[in-house]
Amino acid sequence: MKAIHVCLLAAAGILSAGVAQADEALAKSKNCLSCHAIDKKLVGPAYKDVAKKYTAKDEAMLAEKVIKGGKGVWGQVPMPPNATVKPEEATKLVKWILSQK
């Protein structure tokens, strides 16, 4: 019985690592990483800083900003709209970003 639990936990870890890599790949494919990095400021804020500032209750607002763009929160440079990101992709990206704590 104990071996089954260990196997299930290992499988869950592998699956969640795969999801994290898939969401990073989505960020790359949508050119998010052209202006953002996980742990340092580029043109836009580091994802770790975004994750510190916001919580899961902000997901819808952040997903909308991913699609429509935003300005004034992180400095003078506005984030342009990204029309290639679908709403479900924006939600997935935001969940991944907020997990970067």
Protein Blocks (a to p, Z undefined) as FASTA:
>chain_A
ZZmmmmmmmmmmmmmmmmmmmmmmmmmmnommmmbcfkbccfbccfklmmmmpcfklmmm
mmmmmmnopehjlojbdcdddfkbcfklmmmmmmmmmmmZZ
